[in-house]
């Protein structure tokens, strides 16, 4: 989560790109669902700091639709 929400001021060497946003607190146990682009999934070491994450497509869902739904629920 430390790599997410990089729209705030951070030292240049801590930036990985303004592509990751977190919503809510991460659970202490169990799986975490990440919605991301195929680019971030392919380059997960750079963006998530590890290379052992397993990404699976969710038919009918897009990053844009999930983000729009989350934003709408905040209003």
N, CA, C, O and CB atoms as a CASP TS submission, in Angstrom:
PFRMAT TS
TARGET T0000
AUTHOR 0000-0000-0000
METHOD Language model
MODEL 1
PARENT N/A
ATOM      1  N   UNK     1       0.814  -1.189   0.000  1.00  0.00           N
ATOM      2  CA  UNK     1       0.000   0.000   0.000  1.00  0.00           C
ATOM      3  C   UNK     1       0.866   1.265   0.000  1.00  0.00           C
ATOM      4  O   UNK     1       0.417   2.331  -0.422  1.00  0.00           O
ATOM      5  CB  UNK     1      -0.930  -0.009   1.200  1.00  0.00           C
ATOM      6  N   UNK     2       2.097   1.140   0.471  1.00  0.00           N
ATOM      7  CA  UNK     2       2.965   2.319   0.511  1.00  0.00           C
ATOM      8  C   UNK     2       3.257   2.842  -0.891  1.00  0.00           C
ATOM      9  O   UNK     2       3.612   4.008  -1.059  1.00  0.00           O
ATOM     10  CB  UNK     2       4.274   1.990   1.228  1.00  0.00           C
ATOM     11  N   UNK     3       3.109   1.976  -1.902  1.00  0.00           N
ATOM     12  CA  UNK     3       3.376   2.397  -3.279  1.00  0.00           C
ATOM     13  C   UNK     3       2.159   3.021  -3.951  1.00  0.00           C
ATOM     14  O   UNK     3       2.257   3.514  -5.075  1.00  0.00           O
ATOM     15  CB  UNK     3       3.849   1.217  -4.094  1.00  0.00           C
ATOM     16  N   UNK     4       1.015   3.004  -3.274  1.00  0.00           N
ATOM     17  CA  UNK     4      -0.218   3.534  -3.863  1.00  0.00           C
ATOM     18  C   UNK     4      -0.428   5.002  -3.488  1.00  0.00           C
ATOM     19  O   UNK     4       0.269   5.548  -2.633  1.00  0.00           O
ATOM     20  CB  UNK     4      -1.424   2.699  -3.410  1.00  0.00           C
ATOM     21  N   UNK     5      -1.388   5.614  -4.137  1.00  0.00           N
ATOM     22  CA  UNK     5      -1.789   7.000  -3.860  1.00  0.00           C
ATOM     23  C   UNK     5      -0.610   7.968  -3.943  1.00  0.00           C
ATOM     24  O   UNK     5      -0.390   8.762  -3.028  1.00  0.00           O
ATOM     25  CB  UNK     5      -2.430   7.092  -2.479  1.00  0.00           C
ATOM     26  N   UNK     6       0.135   7.901  -5.023  1.00  0.00           N
ATOM     27  CA  UNK     6       1.333   8.720  -5.151  1.00  0.00           C
ATOM     28  C   UNK     6       1.057  10.110  -5.702  1.00  0.00           C
ATOM     29  O   UNK     6       1.932  10.734  -6.303  1.00  0.00           O
ATOM     30  CB  UNK     6       2.321   8.028  -6.028  1.00  0.00           C
ATOM     31  N   UNK     7      -0.157  10.589  -5.495  1.00  0.00           N
ATOM     32  CA  UNK     7      -0.460  11.942  -5.933  1.00  0.00           C
ATOM     33  C   UNK     7      -0.100  12.970  -4.866  1.00  0.00           C
ATOM     34  O   UNK     7      -0.301  14.168  -5.064  1.00  0.00           O
ATOM     35  CB  UNK     7      -1.931  12.059  -6.292  1.00  0.00           C
ATOM     36  N   UNK     8       0.430  12.509  -3.738  1.00  0.00           N
ATOM     37  CA  UNK     8       0.880  13.421  -2.680  1.00  0.00           C
ATOM     38  C   UNK     8       2.387  13.644  -2.845  1.00  0.00           C
ATOM     39  O   UNK     8       3.038  12.873  -3.550  1.00  0.00           O
ATOM     40  CB  UNK     8       0.546  12.847  -1.248  1.00  0.00           C
ATOM     41  N   UNK     9       2.950  14.661  -2.224  1.00  0.00           N
ATOM     42  CA  UNK     9       4.389  14.902  -2.342  1.00  0.00           C
ATOM     43  C   UNK     9       5.207  13.747  -1.751  1.00  0.00           C
ATOM     44  O   UNK     9       5.034  13.385  -0.588  1.00  0.00           O
ATOM     45  CB  UNK     9       4.760  16.215  -1.644  1.00  0.00           C
ATOM     46  N   UNK    10       6.078  13.190  -2.546  1.00  0.00           N
ATOM     47  CA  UNK    10       6.983  12.115  -2.124  1.00  0.00           C
ATOM     48  C   UNK    10       8.366  12.397  -2.687  1.00  0.00           C
ATOM     49  O   UNK    10       8.493  13.076  -3.706  1.00  0.00           O
ATOM     50  CB  UNK    10       6.467  10.715  -2.595  1.00  0.00           C
ATOM     51  N   UNK    11       9.412  11.879  -2.030  1.00  0.00           N
ATOM     52  CA  UNK    11      10.748  12.007  -2.609  1.00  0.00           C
ATOM     53  C   UNK    11      10.780  11.316  -3.980  1.00  0.00           C
ATOM     54  O   UNK    11      10.124  10.292  -4.176  1.00  0.00           O
ATOM     55  CB  UNK    11      11.825  11.397  -1.657  1.00  0.00           C
ATOM     56  N   UNK    12      11.528  11.865  -4.906  1.00  0.00           N
ATOM     57  CA  UNK    12      11.578  11.330  -6.260  1.00  0.00           C
ATOM     58  C   UNK    12      11.935   9.846  -6.281  1.00  0.00           C
ATOM     59  O   UNK    12      11.367   9.090  -7.070  1.00  0.00           O
ATOM     60  CB  UNK    12      12.578  12.109  -7.085  1.00  0.00           C
ATOM     61  N   UNK    13      12.867   9.418  -5.428  1.00  0.00           N
ATOM     62  CA  UNK    13      13.275   8.010  -5.447  1.00  0.00           C
ATOM     63  C   UNK    13      12.196   7.069  -4.902  1.00  0.00           C
ATOM     64  O   UNK    13      12.325   5.852  -5.033  1.00  0.00           O
ATOM     65  CB  UNK    13      14.547   7.837  -4.646  1.00  0.00           C
ATOM     66  N   UNK    14      11.142   7.608  -4.294  1.00  0.00           N
ATOM     67  CA  UNK    14      10.051   6.778  -3.774  1.00  0.00           C
ATOM     68  C   UNK    14       8.904   6.637  -4.773  1.00  0.00           C
ATOM     69  O   UNK    14       7.999   5.827  -4.572  1.00  0.00           O
ATOM     70  CB  UNK    14       9.524   7.366  -2.472  1.00  0.00           C
ATOM     71  N   UNK    15       8.942   7.421  -5.846  1.00  0.00           N
ATOM     72  CA  UNK    15       7.856   7.379  -6.828  1.00  0.00           C
ATOM     73  C   UNK    15       8.010   6.196  -7.772  1.00  0.00           C
ATOM     74  O   UNK    15       9.110   5.911  -8.246  1.00  0.00           O
ATOM     75  CB  UNK    15       7.810   8.680  -7.628  1.00  0.00           C
ATOM     76  N   UNK    16       6.911   5.511  -8.043  1.00  0.00           N
ATOM     77  CA  UNK    16       6.910   4.443  -9.053  1.00  0.00           C
ATOM     78  C   UNK    16       6.003   4.804 -10.208  1.00  0.00           C
ATOM     79  O   UNK    16       5.979   4.091 -11.211  1.00  0.00           O
ATOM     80  CB  UNK    16       6.469   3.108  -8.437  1.00  0.00           C
ATOM     81  N   UNK    17       5.279   5.857 -10.101  1.00  0.00           N
ATOM     82  CA  UNK    17       4.346   6.276 -11.137  1.00  0.00           C
ATOM     83  C   UNK    17       2.997   6.562 -10.515  1.00  0.00           C
ATOM     84  O   UNK    17       2.659   6.008  -9.469  1.00  0.00           O
ATOM     85  CB  UNK    17       4.222   5.207 -12.236  1.00  0.00           C
ATOM     86  N   UNK    18       2.240   7.407 -11.141  1.00  0.00           N
ATOM     87  CA  UNK    18       0.941   7.794 -10.604  1.00  0.00           C
ATOM     88  C   UNK    18      -0.141   6.895 -11.198  1.00  0.00           C
ATOM     89  O   UNK    18      -1.061   7.378 -11.858  1.00  0.00           O
ATOM     90  CB  UNK    18       0.640   9.288 -10.901  1.00  0.00           C
ATOM     91  N   UNK    19      -0.028   5.581 -10.962  1.00  0.00           N
ATOM     92  CA  UNK    19      -0.934   4.626 -11.568  1.00  0.00           C
ATOM     93  C   UNK    19      -1.689   3.789 -10.551  1.00  0.00           C
ATOM     94  O   UNK    19      -2.631   3.091 -10.928  1.00  0.00           O
ATOM     95  CB  UNK    19      -0.179   3.733 -12.485  1.00  0.00           C
ATOM     96  N   UNK    20      -1.320   3.828  -9.292  1.00  0.00           N
ATOM     97  CA  UNK    20      -1.896   2.940  -8.288  1.00  0.00           C
ATOM     98  C   UNK    20      -2.660   3.740  -7.253  1.00  0.00           C
ATOM     99  O   UNK    20      -2.148   4.723  -6.718  1.00  0.00           O
ATOM    100  CB  UNK    20      -0.806   2.103  -7.613  1.00  0.00           C
ATOM    101  N   UNK    21      -3.880   3.322  -6.971  1.00  0.00           N
ATOM    102  CA  UNK    21      -4.698   3.978  -5.961  1.00  0.00           C
ATOM    103  C   UNK    21      -5.311   2.925  -5.063  1.00  0.00           C
ATOM    104  O   UNK    21      -5.804   1.906  -5.547  1.00  0.00           O
ATOM    105  CB  UNK    21      -5.794   4.853  -6.609  1.00  0.00           C
ATOM    106  N   UNK    22      -5.287   3.156  -3.780  1.00  0.00           N
ATOM    107  CA  UNK    22      -5.855   2.214  -2.806  1.00  0.00           C
ATOM    108  C   UNK    22      -7.159   2.779  -2.270  1.00  0.00           C
ATOM    109  O   UNK    22      -7.313   3.991  -2.119  1.00  0.00           O
ATOM    110  CB  UNK    22      -4.857   1.937  -1.641  1.00  0.00           C
ATOM    111  N   UNK    23      -8.099   1.881  -1.984  1.00  0.00           N
ATOM    112  CA  UNK    23      -9.396   2.282  -1.451  1.00  0.00           C
ATOM    113  C   UNK    23      -9.652   1.452  -0.211  1.00  0.00           C
ATOM    114  O   UNK    23      -9.826   0.237  -0.305  1.00  0.00           O
ATOM    115  CB  UNK    23     -10.542   2.101  -2.507  1.00  0.00           C
ATOM    116  N   UNK    24      -9.677   2.085   0.947  1.00  0.00           N
ATOM    117  CA  UNK    24      -9.915   1.351   2.193  1.00  0.00           C
ATOM    118  C   UNK    24      -8.646   0.710   2.724  1.00  0.00           C
ATOM    119  O   UNK    24      -7.598   0.729   2.078  1.00  0.00           O
ATOM    120  CB  UNK    24     -10.975   0.287   1.983  1.00  0.00           C
ATOM    121  N   UNK    25      -8.765   0.146   3.903  1.00  0.00           N
ATOM    122  CA  UNK    25      -7.619  -0.504   4.552  1.00  0.00           C
ATOM    123  C   UNK    25      -7.484  -1.941   4.069  1.00  0.00           C
ATOM    124  O   UNK    25      -8.480  -2.604   3.778  1.00  0.00           O
ATOM    125  CB  UNK    25      -7.769  -0.470   6.091  1.00  0.00           C
ATOM    126  N   UNK    26      -6.263  -2.409   3.986  1.00  0.00           N
ATOM    127  CA  UNK    26      -6.012  -3.800   3.601  1.00  0.00           C
ATOM    128  C   UNK    26      -6.375  -4.715   4.759  1.00  0.00           C
ATOM    129  O   UNK    26      -6.051  -4.415   5.909  1.00  0.00           O
ATOM    130  CB  UNK    26      -4.530  -4.007   3.184  1.00  0.00           C
ATOM    131  N   UNK    27      -7.044  -5.830   4.473  1.00  0.00           N
ATOM    132  CA  UNK    27      -7.371  -6.766   5.552  1.00  0.00           C
ATOM    133  C   UNK    27      -6.100  -7.401   6.115  1.00  0.00           C
ATOM    134  O   UNK    27      -5.103  -7.547   5.407  1.00  0.00           O
ATOM    135  CB  UNK    27      -8.335  -7.861   5.045  1.00  0.00           C
ATOM    136  N   UNK    28      -6.143  -7.772   7.379  1.00  0.00           N
ATOM    137  CA  UNK    28      -4.973  -8.406   7.992  1.00  0.00           C
ATOM    138  C   UNK    28      -4.755  -9.812   7.452  1.00  0.00           C
ATOM    139  O   UNK    28      -3.621 -10.287   7.388  1.00  0.00           O
ATOM    140  CB  UNK    28      -5.128  -8.452   9.511  1.00  0.00           C
ATOM    141  N   UNK    29      -5.844 -10.481   7.061  1.00  0.00           N
ATOM    142  CA  UNK    29      -5.738 -11.846   6.526  1.00  0.00           C
ATOM    143  C   UNK    29      -6.624 -11.978   5.296  1.00  0.00           C
ATOM    144  O   UNK    29      -7.513 -11.163   5.046  1.00  0.00           O
ATOM    145  CB  UNK    29      -6.137 -12.902   7.601  1.00  0.00           C
ATOM    146  N   UNK    30      -6.353 -13.018   4.548  1.00  0.00           N
ATOM    147  CA  UNK    30      -7.185 -13.308   3.387  1.00  0.00           C
ATOM    148  C   UNK    30      -6.678 -12.636   2.130  1.00  0.00           C
ATOM    149  O   UNK    30      -5.712 -11.874   2.164  1.00  0.00           O
ATOM    150  CB  UNK    30      -8.599 -12.884   3.648  1.00  0.00           C
ATOM    151  N   UNK    31      -7.335 -12.924   1.027  1.00  0.00           N
ATOM    152  CA  UNK    31      -6.888 -12.349  -0.247  1.00  0.00           C
ATOM    153  C   UNK    31      -7.215 -10.864  -0.344  1.00  0.00           C
ATOM    154  O   UNK    31      -8.144 -10.365   0.291  1.00  0.00           O
ATOM    155  CB  UNK    31      -7.528 -13.094  -1.415  1.00  0.00           C
ATOM    156  N   UNK    32      -6.439 -10.191  -1.141  1.00  0.00           N
ATOM    157  CA  UNK    32      -6.669  -8.784  -1.446  1.00  0.00           C
ATOM    158  C   UNK    32      -6.972  -8.705  -2.934  1.00  0.00           C
ATOM    159  O   UNK    32      -6.240  -9.266  -3.750  1.00  0.00           O
ATOM    160  CB  UNK    32      -5.429  -7.882  -1.052  1.00  0.00           C
ATOM    161  N   UNK    33      -8.026  -8.025  -3.283  1.00  0.00           N
ATOM    162  CA  UNK    33      -8.363  -7.854  -4.699  1.00  0.00           C
ATOM    163  C   UNK    33      -7.765  -6.544  -5.188  1.00  0.00           C
ATOM    164  O   UNK    33      -7.958  -5.488  -4.587  1.00  0.00           O
ATOM    165  CB  UNK    33      -9.909  -7.875  -4.922  1.00  0.00           C
ATOM    166  N   UNK    34      -7.046  -6.638  -6.277  1.00  0.00           N
ATOM    167  CA  UNK    34      -6.418  -5.476  -6.888  1.00  0.00           C
ATOM    168  C   UNK    34      -6.995  -5.321  -8.287  1.00  0.00           C
ATOM    169  O   UNK    34      -6.997  -6.266  -9.075  1.00  0.00           O
ATOM    170  CB  UNK    34      -4.858  -5.617  -6.927  1.00  0.00           C
ATOM    171  N   UNK    35      -7.476  -4.142  -8.583  1.00  0.00           N
ATOM    172  CA  UNK    35      -7.932  -3.830  -9.932  1.00  0.00           C
ATOM    173  C   UNK    35      -6.844  -2.970 -10.552  1.00  0.00           C
ATOM    174  O   UNK    35      -6.496  -1.919 -10.014  1.00  0.00           O
ATOM    175  CB  UNK    35      -9.342  -3.099  -9.938  1.00  0.00           C
ATOM    176  N   UNK    36      -6.314  -3.409 -11.670  1.00  0.00           N
ATOM    177  CA  UNK    36      -5.214  -2.686 -12.283  1.00  0.00           C
ATOM    178  C   UNK    36      -5.237  -2.874 -13.787  1.00  0.00           C
ATOM    179  O   UNK    36      -6.046  -3.632 -14.323  1.00  0.00           O
ATOM    180  CB  UNK    36      -3.875  -3.147 -11.708  1.00  0.00           C
ATOM    181  N   UNK    37      -4.355  -2.184 -14.448  1.00  0.00           N
ATOM    182  CA  UNK    37      -4.203  -2.358 -15.888  1.00  0.00           C
ATOM    183  C   UNK    37      -3.296  -3.545 -16.158  1.00  0.00           C
ATOM    184  O   UNK    37      -2.564  -3.991 -15.274  1.00  0.00           O
ATOM    185  CB  UNK    37      -3.638  -1.077 -16.548  1.00  0.00           C
ATOM    186  N   UNK    38      -3.346  -4.050 -17.371  1.00  0.00           N
ATOM    187  CA  UNK    38      -2.459  -5.157 -17.721  1.00  0.00           C
ATOM    188  C   UNK    38      -0.994  -4.717 -17.675  1.00  0.00           C
ATOM    189  O   UNK    38      -0.109  -5.537 -17.429  1.00  0.00           O
ATOM    190  CB  UNK    38      -2.807  -5.701 -19.119  1.00  0.00           C
ATOM    191  N   UNK    39      -0.735  -3.439 -17.908  1.00  0.00           N
ATOM    192  CA  UNK    39       0.642  -2.936 -17.850  1.00  0.00           C
ATOM    193  C   UNK    39       1.214  -3.072 -16.435  1.00  0.00           C
ATOM    194  O   UNK    39       2.328  -3.566 -16.259  1.00  0.00           O
ATOM    195  CB  UNK    39       0.695  -1.461 -18.306  1.00  0.00           C
ATOM    196  N   UNK    40       0.454  -2.634 -15.432  1.00  0.00           N
ATOM    197  CA  UNK    40       0.928  -2.733 -14.046  1.00  0.00           C
ATOM    198  C   UNK    40       1.042  -4.193 -13.612  1.00  0.00           C
ATOM    199  O   UNK    40       1.960  -4.550 -12.873  1.00  0.00           O
ATOM    200  CB  UNK    40      -0.018  -1.973 -13.097  1.00  0.00           C
ATOM    201  N   UNK    41       0.120  -5.036 -14.064  1.00  0.00           N
ATOM    202  CA  UNK    41       0.190  -6.459 -13.719  1.00  0.00           C
ATOM    203  C   UNK    41       1.433  -7.096 -14.331  1.00  0.00           C
ATOM    204  O   UNK    41       2.107  -7.894 -13.680  1.00  0.00           O
ATOM    205  CB  UNK    41      -1.078  -7.198 -14.196  1.00  0.00           C
ATOM    206  N   UNK    42       1.735  -6.751 -15.567  1.00  0.00           N
ATOM    207  CA  UNK    42       2.912  -7.299 -16.244  1.00  0.00           C
ATOM    208  C   UNK    42       4.200  -6.797 -15.605  1.00  0.00           C
ATOM    209  O   UNK    42       5.184  -7.533 -15.535  1.00  0.00           O
ATOM    210  CB  UNK    42       2.890  -6.936 -17.729  1.00  0.00           C
ATOM    211  N   UNK    43       4.203  -5.563 -15.145  1.00  0.00           N
ATOM    212  CA  UNK    43       5.385  -4.942 -14.538  1.00  0.00           C
ATOM    213  C   UNK    43       5.215  -4.817 -13.029  1.00  0.00           C
ATOM    214  O   UNK    43       5.565  -3.793 -12.442  1.00  0.00           O
ATOM    215  CB  UNK    43       5.646  -3.558 -15.157  1.00  0.00           C
ATOM    216  N   UNK    44       4.681  -5.852 -12.408  1.00  0.00           N
ATOM    217  CA  UNK    44       4.308  -5.780 -10.996  1.00  0.00           C
ATOM    218  C   UNK    44       5.479  -5.551 -10.053  1.00  0.00           C
ATOM    219  O   UNK    44       5.285  -4.960  -8.991  1.00  0.00           O
ATOM    220  CB  UNK    44       3.612  -7.032 -10.604  1.00  0.00           C
ATOM    221  N   UNK    45       6.669  -5.985 -10.388  1.00  0.00           N
ATOM    222  CA  UNK    45       7.815  -5.742  -9.502  1.00  0.00           C
ATOM    223  C   UNK    45       8.026  -4.242  -9.326  1.00  0.00           C
ATOM    224  O   UNK    45       8.264  -3.770  -8.214  1.00  0.00           O
ATOM    225  CB  UNK    45       9.102  -6.405 -10.068  1.00  0.00           C
ATOM    226  N   UNK    46       7.937  -3.503 -10.411  1.00  0.00           N
ATOM    227  CA  UNK    46       8.135  -2.055 -10.351  1.00  0.00           C
ATOM    228  C   UNK    46       6.992  -1.362  -9.609  1.00  0.00           C
ATOM    229  O   UNK    46       7.232  -0.467  -8.799  1.00  0.00           O
ATOM    230  CB  UNK    46       8.264  -1.481 -11.762  1.00  0.00           C
ATOM    231  N   UNK    47       5.752  -1.771  -9.881  1.00  0.00           N
ATOM    232  CA  UNK    47       4.603  -1.049  -9.342  1.00  0.00           C
ATOM    233  C   UNK    47       4.133  -1.542  -7.983  1.00  0.00           C
ATOM    234  O   UNK    47       3.664  -0.745  -7.171  1.00  0.00           O
ATOM    235  CB  UNK    47       3.478  -1.135 -10.299  1.00  0.00           C
ATOM    236  N   UNK    48       4.248  -2.835  -7.722  1.00  0.00           N
ATOM    237  CA  UNK    48       3.757  -3.393  -6.459  1.00  0.00           C
ATOM    238  C   UNK    48       4.876  -3.871  -5.535  1.00  0.00           C
ATOM    239  O   UNK    48       4.623  -4.237  -4.387  1.00  0.00           O
ATOM    240  CB  UNK    48       2.822  -4.539  -6.741  1.00  0.00           C
ATOM    241  N   UNK    49       6.118  -3.867  -6.040  1.00  0.00           N
ATOM    242  CA  UNK    49       7.243  -4.249  -5.205  1.00  0.00           C
ATOM    243  C   UNK    49       7.422  -5.748  -5.030  1.00  0.00           C
ATOM    244  O   UNK    49       8.162  -6.185  -4.148  1.00  0.00           O
ATOM    245  CB  UNK    49       7.096  -3.628  -3.882  1.00  0.00           C
ATOM    246  N   UNK    50       6.755  -6.536  -5.856  1.00  0.00           N
ATOM    247  CA  UNK    50       6.899  -7.998  -5.800  1.00  0.00           C
ATOM    248  C   UNK    50       6.513  -8.572  -7.153  1.00  0.00           C
ATOM    249  O   UNK    50       5.864  -7.910  -7.964  1.00  0.00           O
ATOM    250  CB  UNK    50       6.016  -8.619  -4.659  1.00  0.00           C
ATOM    251  N   UNK    51       6.924  -9.817  -7.385  1.00  0.00           N
ATOM    252  CA  UNK    51       6.631 -10.429  -8.682  1.00  0.00           C
ATOM    253  C   UNK    51       5.881 -11.751  -8.557  1.00  0.00           C
ATOM    254  O   UNK    51       5.877 -12.552  -9.491  1.00  0.00           O
ATOM    255  CB  UNK    51       7.915 -10.650  -9.445  1.00  0.00           C
ATOM    256  N   UNK    52       5.250 -11.982  -7.416  1.00  0.00           N
ATOM    257  CA  UNK    52       4.538 -13.247  -7.212  1.00  0.00           C
ATOM    258  C   UNK    52       3.020 -13.082  -7.127  1.00  0.00           C
ATOM    259  O   UNK    52       2.321 -13.999  -6.696  1.00  0.00           O
ATOM    260  CB  UNK    52       5.037 -13.910  -5.955  1.00  0.00           C
ATOM    261  N   UNK    53       2.512 -11.932  -7.531  1.00  0.00           N
ATOM    262  CA  UNK    53       1.066 -11.711  -7.507  1.00  0.00           C
ATOM    263  C   UNK    53       0.415 -12.444  -8.679  1.00  0.00           C
ATOM    264  O   UNK    53       0.981 -12.518  -9.770  1.00  0.00           O
ATOM    265  CB  UNK    53       0.737 -10.192  -7.561  1.00  0.00           C
ATOM    266  N   UNK    54      -0.761 -12.975  -8.444  1.00  0.00           N
ATOM    267  CA  UNK    54      -1.495 -13.684  -9.490  1.00  0.00           C
ATOM    268  C   UNK    54      -2.686 -12.825  -9.895  1.00  0.00           C
ATOM    269  O   UNK    54      -3.564 -12.543  -9.079  1.00  0.00           O
ATOM    270  CB  UNK    54      -1.957 -15.103  -9.006  1.00  0.00           C
ATOM    271  N   UNK    55      -2.711 -12.420 -11.136  1.00  0.00           N
ATOM    272  CA  UNK    55      -3.804 -11.609 -11.657  1.00  0.00           C
ATOM    273  C   UNK    55      -4.675 -12.459 -12.562  1.00  0.00           C
ATOM    274  O   UNK    55      -4.173 -13.248 -13.362  1.00  0.00           O
ATOM    275  CB  UNK    55      -3.267 -10.376 -12.419  1.00  0.00           C
ATOM    276  N   UNK    56      -5.983 -12.296 -12.430  1.00  0.00           N
ATOM    277  CA  UNK    56      -6.936 -13.009 -13.270  1.00  0.00           C
ATOM    278  C   UNK    56      -7.928 -12.000 -13.830  1.00  0.00           C
ATOM    279  O   UNK    56      -8.413 -11.135 -13.101  1.00  0.00           O
ATOM    280  CB  UNK    56      -7.668 -14.134 -12.472  1.00  0.00           C
ATOM    281  N   UNK    57      -8.233 -12.104 -15.119  1.00  0.00           N
ATOM    282  CA  UNK    57      -9.234 -11.197 -15.678  1.00  0.00           C
ATOM    283  C   UNK    57     -10.619 -11.496 -15.123  1.00  0.00           C
ATOM    284  O   UNK    57     -10.940 -12.642 -14.808  1.00  0.00           O
ATOM    285  CB  UNK    57      -9.249 -11.295 -17.201  1.00  0.00           C
ATOM    286  N   UNK    58     -11.418 -10.474 -15.009  1.00  0.00           N
ATOM    287  CA  UNK    58     -12.811 -10.617 -14.575  1.00  0.00           C
ATOM    288  C   UNK    58     -13.690 -10.201 -15.744  1.00  0.00           C
ATOM    289  O   UNK    58     -13.840  -9.010 -16.014  1.00  0.00           O
ATOM    290  CB  UNK    58     -13.119  -9.752 -13.286  1.00  0.00           C
ATOM    291  N   UNK    59     -14.273 -11.174 -16.442  1.00  0.00           N
ATOM    292  CA  UNK    59     -15.084 -10.851 -17.619  1.00  0.00           C
ATOM    293  C   UNK    59     -16.164  -9.817 -17.293  1.00  0.00           C
ATOM    294  O   UNK    59     -16.868  -9.921 -16.289  1.00  0.00           O
ATOM    295  CB  UNK    59     -15.731 -12.121 -18.178  1.00  0.00           C
ATOM    296  N   UNK    60     -16.272  -8.835 -18.158  1.00  0.00           N
ATOM    297  CA  UNK    60     -17.291  -7.808 -17.988  1.00  0.00           C
ATOM    298  C   UNK    60     -16.862  -6.634 -17.128  1.00  0.00           C
ATOM    299  O   UNK    60     -17.560  -5.621 -17.082  1.00  0.00           O
ATOM    300  CB  UNK    60     -18.499  -8.411 -17.403  1.00  0.00           C
ATOM    301  N   UNK    61     -15.728  -6.745 -16.444  1.00  0.00           N
ATOM    302  CA  UNK    61     -15.238  -5.642 -15.612  1.00  0.00           C
ATOM    303  C   UNK    61     -14.053  -4.974 -16.289  1.00  0.00           C
ATOM    304  O   UNK    61     -13.208  -5.631 -16.897  1.00  0.00           O
ATOM    305  CB  UNK    61     -14.843  -6.144 -14.203  1.00  0.00           C
ATOM    306  N   UNK    62     -14.013  -3.668 -16.168  1.00  0.00           N
ATOM    307  CA  UNK    62     -12.859  -2.911 -16.638  1.00  0.00           C
ATOM    308  C   UNK    62     -12.382  -2.025 -15.498  1.00  0.00           C
ATOM    309  O   UNK    62     -13.134  -1.747 -14.564  1.00  0.00           O
ATOM    310  CB  UNK    62     -13.207  -2.062 -17.907  1.00  0.00           C
ATOM    311  N   UNK    63     -11.150  -1.590 -15.574  1.00  0.00           N
ATOM    312  CA  UNK    63     -10.607  -0.691 -14.557  1.00  0.00           C
ATOM    313  C   UNK    63     -11.465   0.566 -14.457  1.00  0.00           C
ATOM    314  O   UNK    63     -11.751   1.048 -13.361  1.00  0.00           O
ATOM    315  CB  UNK    63      -9.142  -0.321 -14.881  1.00  0.00           C
ATOM    316  N   UNK    64     -11.867   1.084 -15.595  1.00  0.00           N
ATOM    317  CA  UNK    64     -12.662   2.312 -15.620  1.00  0.00           C
ATOM    318  C   UNK    64     -14.009   2.118 -14.922  1.00  0.00           C
ATOM    319  O   UNK    64     -14.434   2.983 -14.157  1.00  0.00           O
ATOM    320  CB  UNK    64     -12.883   2.772 -17.064  1.00  0.00           C
ATOM    321  N   UNK    65     -14.684   0.994 -15.177  1.00  0.00           N
ATOM    322  CA  UNK    65     -16.001   0.779 -14.561  1.00  0.00           C
ATOM    323  C   UNK    65     -15.892   0.564 -13.054  1.00  0.00           C
ATOM    324  O   UNK    65     -16.747   1.031 -12.302  1.00  0.00           O
ATOM    325  CB  UNK    65     -16.697  -0.423 -15.204  1.00  0.00           C
ATOM    326  N   UNK    66     -14.859  -0.131 -12.607  1.00  0.00           N
ATOM    327  CA  UNK    66     -14.673  -0.360 -11.170  1.00  0.00           C
ATOM    328  C   UNK    66     -14.332   0.947 -10.462  1.00  0.00           C
ATOM    329  O   UNK    66     -14.864   1.231  -9.389  1.00  0.00           O
ATOM    330  CB  UNK    66     -13.562  -1.404 -10.924  1.00  0.00           C
ATOM    331  N   UNK    67     -13.447   1.743 -11.060  1.00  0.00           N
ATOM    332  CA  UNK    67     -13.083   3.032 -10.456  1.00  0.00           C
ATOM    333  C   UNK    67     -14.291   3.968 -10.412  1.00  0.00           C
ATOM    334  O   UNK    67     -14.506   4.651  -9.410  1.00  0.00           O
ATOM    335  CB  UNK    67     -11.927   3.692 -11.242  1.00  0.00           C
ATOM    336  N   UNK    68     -15.072   4.006 -11.480  1.00  0.00           N
ATOM    337  CA  UNK    68     -16.260   4.866 -11.506  1.00  0.00           C
ATOM    338  C   UNK    68     -17.262   4.445 -10.439  1.00  0.00           C
ATOM    339  O   UNK    68     -17.872   5.297  -9.793  1.00  0.00           O
ATOM    340  CB  UNK    68     -16.923   4.827 -12.892  1.00  0.00           C
ATOM    341  N   UNK    69     -17.434   3.152 -10.250  1.00  0.00           N
ATOM    342  CA  UNK    69     -18.359   2.651  -9.229  1.00  0.00           C
ATOM    343  C   UNK    69     -17.883   3.034  -7.826  1.00  0.00           C
ATOM    344  O   UNK    69     -18.682   3.449  -6.987  1.00  0.00           O
ATOM    345  CB  UNK    69     -18.503   1.120  -9.340  1.00  0.00           C
ATOM    346  N   UNK    70     -16.583   2.892  -7.578  1.00  0.00           N
ATOM    347  CA  UNK    70     -16.036   3.248  -6.263  1.00  0.00           C
ATOM    348  C   UNK    70     -16.184   4.745  -6.002  1.00  0.00           C
ATOM    349  O   UNK    70     -16.519   5.154  -4.890  1.00  0.00           O
ATOM    350  CB  UNK    70     -14.553   2.838  -6.165  1.00  0.00           C
ATOM    351  N   UNK    71     -15.937   5.553  -7.017  1.00  0.00           N
ATOM    352  CA  UNK    71     -16.088   7.001  -6.857  1.00  0.00           C
ATOM    353  C   UNK    71     -17.546   7.380  -6.619  1.00  0.00           C
ATOM    354  O   UNK    71     -17.830   8.266  -5.812  1.00  0.00           O
ATOM    355  CB  UNK    71     -15.551   7.734  -8.091  1.00  0.00           C
ATOM    356  N   UNK    72     -18.459   6.729  -7.301  1.00  0.00           N
ATOM    357  CA  UNK    72     -19.884   7.026  -7.135  1.00  0.00           C
ATOM    358  C   UNK    72     -20.363   6.664  -5.735  1.00  0.00           C
ATOM    359  O   UNK    72     -21.231   7.341  -5.184  1.00  0.00           O
ATOM    360  CB  UNK    72     -20.711   6.273  -8.181  1.00  0.00           C
ATOM    361  N   UNK    73     -19.810   5.606  -5.157  1.00  0.00           N
ATOM    362  CA  UNK    73     -20.238   5.188  -3.818  1.00  0.00           C
ATOM    363  C   UNK    73     -19.715   6.126  -2.738  1.00  0.00           C
ATOM    364  O   UNK    73     -20.224   6.120  -1.617  1.00  0.00           O
ATOM    365  CB  UNK    73     -19.768   3.766  -3.536  1.00  0.00           C
ATOM    366  N   UNK    74     -18.715   6.924  -3.056  1.00  0.00           N
ATOM    367  CA  UNK    74     -18.157   7.884  -2.102  1.00  0.00           C
ATOM    368  C   UNK    74     -19.018   9.133  -2.000  1.00  0.00           C
ATOM    369  O   UNK    74     -18.971   9.834  -0.989  1.00  0.00           O
ATOM    370  CB  UNK    74     -16.735   8.265  -2.502  1.00  0.00           C
ATOM    371  N   UNK    75     -19.794   9.419  -3.022  1.00  0.00           N
ATOM    372  CA  UNK    75     -20.555  10.666  -3.076  1.00  0.00           C
ATOM    373  C   UNK    75     -21.785  10.556  -2.328  1.00  0.00           C
ATOM    374  O   UNK    75     -22.555  11.514  -2.263  1.00  0.00           O
ATOM    375  CB  UNK    75     -20.863  11.063  -4.453  1.00  0.00           C
TER
END
